[in-house]
Amino acid sequence: MARCLVTGAAGFVGRSIAAALLARGETVRGIDNLLTGKCENLSGLEAMEFIEADLTDPGACARACAGIDTVFHEAALASVPRSVQDPISTHRHCVDATLNVLLAARDAGVRRVIYAGSSSAYGDTPTLPKHEEMTPNPISPYAAAKLAGEHYMRSFARVYGMETVVLRYFNVFGPYQDPGSPYSGVLAVFCQRMLAGRQPTIFGDGQQSRDFTYIDNVVEANLLAAAAPAGKVAGQMMNVATGASSTLNETFDILAELTGYSGKPAYAPARAGDIRDSLADIRRAEELLGYRPRVHFREGLRRTVDWYRSQS
Ligand code: UD1
């Protein structure tokens, strides 16, 4: 790899990829509009060149892509419920931004763009595990927007010969995930609340299940996707997950043990746009990248709880 650009570099996934790249001695540039990303997340990334700008600005994308070999496009406005509330902003920061990044990457001669896809693309199809041959069925505006980005990736591979790789992440969690917004991922919220002795709320009956994926596995998949031969991965899409799932009720029980929280969860009505079960088939990433999830759910939760504890 020569020079790398990480979009969303002040966000949870982006900063984690940037840290891994720096640790390998790569030259890294990051861009973030700090809308949901945080300056604190840049600590430890001092060796990274940082641009504070918005990807909806084509000029900013051009500056960010100049001289770059590989783009890790992690920037997005995450969250299903946020997209239900405000679909236009989700579209702008997921779809318009992605097209701008691709155009700037094409014009700058970027070799490879790796895109953070979302398991939400599968929607509420009853078939489990979700495999890449399944017809997408996005339910929420967020899912539709992330899927649109995937289609742009594939079309840029087809018509401009760019090496695009889509990694469909399944419920990523771990250190640096923001617990402080109503749109935060469930494990970040639960860790923070339970460590503080505050009752978490489960939306629905808690029997919904997710293939919760620890951040190190996602970082590893990105590094593998950057290094894989073009003939194997260019224009491809694959799941990045663990291939196992847990219900929210089960997860609550493990977290109670790890945090020492002795209360019960509160239950509230299920969220609009929520899906019931999510579990990935990860054979394609195994085959194309040699990917294997190294950190399993319980160990990931343990590390995550330790990290939130160290922050509080
Ligand atoms: C969805 C997408 C995921 C995407 C993420 C971005 C699917 C399968 N996944 O995840 O690809 O990256 O949005 O935000 O669509 N919950 C509670 N209590 C809380 C918070 C959440 O019970 O305090 C519940 C939710 O209702 C949901 C589950 O926990 O059933 C997981 O929610 P969340 O962490 O927001 O992720 P998803 O919506 O599954």
Residues whose N, C-alpha, C, O or C-beta is under 5 A from the ligand:
A	BS01	UD1	A78 S79 V80 S118 S119 S120 Y169 N171 Y183 S184 G185 V186 V189 T201 I202 F203 Q208 R271 D274 I275 S278
